[in-house]
Amino acid sequence: MQFSKVVLGSALAAAVLSGCQVVDPDSKKVIKSNDITVVDPDSKEVIVGSKKAIKQIFEVDHDGRMYQFYDFATYQSFLDVGETAYRLTRIGGGPKGETLVFGLAKADKKKGAKTPAAMLWDGKVEASKDFYGEIRKHGRIYVFNNKADMDAVRQVGEPSYMFTEIGGGPKGETVVYVLNKSNKKKRPDALIAKFKTLNPVVQMAVAEPVAEAAPEVAEPVIVKTTEIFDVIHDGRYYSFYDYATYQSFLSVGETAYRLTRIGGGPKGETLVFGLAKADKKKGDNTPAALLWDGKSEVEGNFYAELRKHGRIYVFNKKADLDAVRQVGEPSYMYTQIGAGANGETLVFVLNKDNKKKKPVELMEKYQAVNAK
């Protein structure tokens, strides 16, 4: 008996979608195994039989963290602004103990560990045969067409075989096309073309020179600040002037708006000023930064907190806060073990002028601030 071409074609189509096989009912032989690849354009996944495979991964080593993206638009947005609106964060989850951040597309923000990049990282899905990847670190862009090569560079830091284009990136970065033993003697033209398509060089228009008036000398900005809240977290030094933003950070471990200074902390840490939404475009003119830079003054009854190593240090003098930032510990203090809201030790920082007095007012202020 012969199969009808129409019936056979329908059976093959069904097999591709269902993960089955087509069998000749007379001979009982498999006519066609389900080895056809179907691409889902929305999820950036490839369906091979009944399995899913990831087509692309984009990775960025930035500010001591490792960021991973499966969605190109989210990746590009991160390169523009330095943050991603939705993320899955794993502290210490990177190959060398870095914080690992999976940048998520809006559609996947509630999927958690079931987002494509996380599933590939966890070994729950595979990379497709036409895999493409990028790693950006130290001013270089490493480009891959093989997931195993990408894994090796993550662990070792550099590839064994490569084809390098100095200044070949969209902003003049060095581009390293990663090769392996099987293709080390061939110029990776297809991979180069893929990279150039995704990362076109933007030609900047050159403006005609114009005569400029002498700049006006601006008056110094004087903004008075009442409260400062510092947190040492994950190797970074965070500073907040807005209590609501500070509390939000304590809850989720991130702040939506920030001003970042690499190496700007008192001991060379990355310094992050957490900003209220209203101040997100002010940059260095936000209150905490102005106070840090000596461009603003302390107003009235100053109050500050510094959280580090499971302790909460409480201050009513800016000079005392500055000293602890630099030295690490105060010379004079009044300590309450386990008195914090989550069992933290509270350290009320004193100085020569009040070292013999119990800081009743400061203790009451701490309770009032943290009862908001």
Helices and strands as residue ranges (DSSP letters): H 5-18, E 22-23, E 30-32, E 37-40, E 45-48, E 51-62, E 65-69, H 72-81, E 86-90, E 99-104, G 106-108, G 112-114, H 116-121, E 126-137, E 140-144, H 147-156, E 161-165, E 174-179, H 189-198, E 224-233, E 236-240, H 243-252, E 258-261, E 270-274, G 277-279, G 283-285, H 287-292, E 297-308, E 311-315, H 318-327, E 332-336, E 345-350, H 360-369
